[in-house]
Amino acid sequence: MIEAILRYEFLQNAFMTGILIGLVAPLLGVFIVVRRLSLIADALSHVTLAGIAASLLLEKKFLMFSGLNPLYMGMVFSVGGSLFIEKLRGVYKHYQELAIPIILSGGIGLGVIFISLADGFNTDLFSYLFGSVTAVSRADLWTILAITITVAIVIFLLYKELFLLSFDEEYAKASGLAAKSIHFIFIIMVALVIAASMRVVGILLVSSLMTLPVAASIRIAKGFKQTIFLSVIFGEISVLSGLSLAYYMDLAPGGTIVIISVFILILAILIKKSGFRKIA
């Protein structure tokens, strides 16, 4: 496998991108799960699908858009969807959870319309839905690297604030913390990571990489920081193993990554039930 990676640039792009996604998706996923906002990832992934479909439609209908990278349009839609979620959470103050299914439904609707206008699925859109080892370009890698560095810096600088908001939002607001601004920054980071992850994991499965490693780590971790550490480890194992299997067995990488994440989760549950932690 190492020899193949050194020989082929598309494998280098896929594996380096996978390492970055395996780091940043579970890192944000811990805060998403603790705040009980897991479905936000699903909602934004469907909005991203609409952006990808819109980009492919423009490329098909207008020559001037032939060189447009669908990743950028996906990011625009994803960030826009995150802003709409925040707006709707303000509108429905007593029913804030309604914002997520509203945006999810809207994203699906737009995606279906754009796909139908483009006369159905094509190979490019299929690779965005389920991920592809060969689809990741060097430009995608640099974009995802920039997003990863940005997210890591923001998490480092705002770790205490995000921790407090995750566990006691009311106290955070009462103590004078700029909760609205911090949550605004946080949800934009989530939107960018979801859009960036779609090349490897696929739009329909990207939310799994933000939640399954976290679900596994919660079962066996002893504290919040250990949960973050184990989530990243489980995410990296899932991504690298999934990409390797996808390459050798000619499978969609998104599916293999998710199934490995499920196996890790099952193993973590079994370890917890067997009482191995107490013995250790």
C-alpha positions, -999 to 999 in steps of 0.1 A, spaced: 0 0 0 28 24 9 44 18 -25 12 26 -43 7 58 -23 43 69 -32 36 61 -69 2 76 -75 -7 112 -69 -44 106 -65 -37 82 -36 -15 107 -20 -43 133 -23 -69 109 -10 -49 96 20 -36 131 31 -71 145 28 -84 115 47 -59 121 76 -70 157 78 -107 148 78 -102 120 103 -87 147 126 -111 176 122 -145 159 118 -144 140 151 -128 170 168 -159 191 160 -181 161 164 -174 159 201 -188 194 207 -218 187 183 -227 155 202 -223 170 237 -246 199 226 -272 174 212 -269 189 177 -260 158 159 -286 162 132 -271 196 121 -244 176 103 -271 157 83 -290 189 75 -259 207 63 -247 177 43 -280 178 23 -276 215 17 -241 208 5 -256 183 -19 -278 211 -33 -247 232 -38 -228 205 -56 -258 197 -79 -262 235 -86 -225 237 -95 -227 207 -118 -258 221 -134 -241 254 -141 -211 236 -156 -234 216 -179 -256 246 -190 -231 274 -192 -196 272 -207 -182 300 -184 -187 277 -154 -168 248 -169 -138 252 -146 -157 258 -114 -148 234 -86 -181 221 -71 -164 220 -37 -166 258 -35 -203 260 -44 -209 233 -18 -192 253 8 -212 284 -1 -245 265 3 -233 248 35 -223 281 51 -256 296 39 -275 267 54 -258 271 87 -267 308 88 -303 300 80 -303 274 109 -292 301 133 -318 326 120 -346 300 124 -334 291 159 -340 328 167 -374 327 151 -385 296 169 -371 304 203 -392 278 221 -389 251 193 -353 256 182 -349 220 171 -374 228 142 -346 247 124 -327 215 116 -355 195 98 -366 227 80 -331 233 65 -327 195 59 -359 194 39 -351 225 20 -316 211 11 -331 178 -2 -357 197 -22 -332 220 -39 -309 191 -46 -336 171 -63 -346 201 -84 -311 208 -95 -304 171 -103 -336 169 -124 -327 201 -143 -293 185 -150 -311 154 -165 -303 131 -136 -272 117 -119 -238 116 -136 -205 101 -125 -193 133 -108 -224 136 -86 -223 99 -77 -187 103 -64 -198 133 -43 -227 113 -28 -206 83 -17 -170 95 -19 -142 85 -43 -105 77 -39 -97 90 -73 -118 122 -72 -97 141 -47 -75 167 -65 -45 185 -52 -66 217 -51 -91 199 -28 -62 189 -6 -50 224 -1 -85 237 5 -91 211 32 -57 217 47 -66 254 51 -99 246 67 -82 221 91 -57 246 102 -84 273 107 -106 249 127 -77 238 149 -67 274 157 -103 284 165 -107 253 188 -74 260 205 -83 297 211 -120 291 221 -117 258 238 -128 270 273 -157 290 258 -169 260 236 -165 237 266 -187 259 288 -213 264 261 -215 227 255 -222 217 291 -240 248 305 -252 273 279 -274 292 304 -245 297 328 -223 308 299 -247 335 289 -252 346 325 -215 349 330 -212 374 301 -199 351 275 -206 361 239 -225 329 233 -243 339 201 -210 350 184 -192 318 195 -220 296 184 -220 315 151 -183 308 145 -187 272 156 -216 264 132 -197 280 102 -167 257 110 -191 227 110 -205 238 76 -170 241 61 -158 208 75 -189 190 62 -184 205 27 -147 197 28 -152 160 38 -176 151 10 -148 142 -15 -136 113 6 -166 102 28 -195 114 6 -222 139 13 -247 113 25 -223 97 50 -202 126 62 -223 132 93 -214 96 104 -177 105 106 -186 134 130 -208 112 153 -198 75 153 -162 79 165 -175 102 193 -202 77 202 -175 50 205 -152 72 226 -179 83 250 -184 47 260 -148 42 272 -133 77 278 -128 89 314 -131 126 307 -138 152 280 -103 156 268 -99 119 266 -131 117 246 -117 142 221 -84 122 219 -101 88 214 -126 103 189 -97 115 167 -79 82 170 -111 62 160 -117 87 132 -82 82 118 -85 44 120 -118 45 102 -107 68 74 -73 51 67 -87 16 69 -117 25 48 -96 42 21 -73 11 20 -102 -13 16 -119 9 -9 -88 10 -31 -81 -28 -30 -117 -39 -32 -129 -12 -56 -156 0 -31 -170 35 -23 -148 48 5 -176 65 23 -194 32 29 -163 13 41 -153 42 64 -187 42 80 -189 4 84 -155 4 101 -167 32 124 -197 11 133 -175 -19 141 -154 3 164 -186 15 181 -198 -20 186 -164 -30 200 -164 -1 224 -199 -10 236 -188 -46 242 -157 -35 261 -179 -13 283 -203 -42 290 -176 -67 297 -162 -45 324 -127 -45 308 -122 -9 319 -127 -18 355 -102 -47 353 -77 -26 335 
